[in-house]
Amino acid sequence: MSSSQMLVGQGFAAGGEAPEHPRGPAVLVAGANGLVGRAVVRRLVAQPWAGSVTALVRRRAALTAGPATPGRLRECVVDFERLDAPETQSAFAADIVICALGTTIRQAGSQAAFRRVDVEYPVELARRAFAAGAHHFLLVSALGADARSRVFYNRCKGEVEAEILSIGFPSVTVVRPSLLLGTRAEFRLGERIAQGLSCAIGWMVPKTWRPVSAESVAAALVMTARVDAPGVRVLENAALLGAKDERPVG
């Protein structure tokens, strides 16, 4: 990735915004069962610029569009092992894709299973969405992502970034949050400890590594999804902290 292609920590400054019109761009959100994905869907359906919102989930998530946005949200339960299923193909017809898929090695059960969810699923999704005409792909990666890292987790995150960039989307946004803060359905000890420490001494931690709320990450994704300009944007953790819907990121 050349320096001319990458815009680090940029939001609206990278280009114009997607137009607001009755239909608006169709947005596909993968991983809407998760902490960030659920927050993204909730924010998207409240945005006047967004058209239809399709939430790809592995299990029924009881997502609601709310009384102000009837008919804008479609929940699509899919088996990510069978993305070639005929009944799934219509879901890929989107202008913008936000991928918040992810798991932990503990949840997955093995490194191979983890890689399947965090690398192979997003790449397969991206390829199908690109073939269906998507022009902007937004990926939730992680702090420290590096395809050459000796750390398995960081290496997987770097690999998925590289694979997505190689597909050919005119516009790609990568967000690299630190440890996520928020309430999950499942218990994660590391995140629970981080939440406690963040309340007590979070201000002492450099912004590069400071835990970030899932809501801030979701806000950054929704804001940056509006950027209607070619190129690659990488939003590091410091750019995500305190992001809100009403202002640019960066």
Secondary structure, DSSP 8 states (H G I E B T S, - for coil): --TTTEEET-SGGGS-B----SS---EEEE-TTSHHHHHHHHHHTT-TT---EEEEESS-------TTSTT-EEEEE--GGGTT-GGGGGGG--SEEEE-----HHHHSSHHHHHIIIIIHHHHHHHHHHHTT--EEEEE--TT--TT-SSHHHHHHHHHHHHHHHH--SEEEEEE-SSEES--SS--HHHHHHHHHHHHHGGGS-TTT--EEHHHHHHHHHHHHTB-S-EEEEEEHHHHTT--TTS---
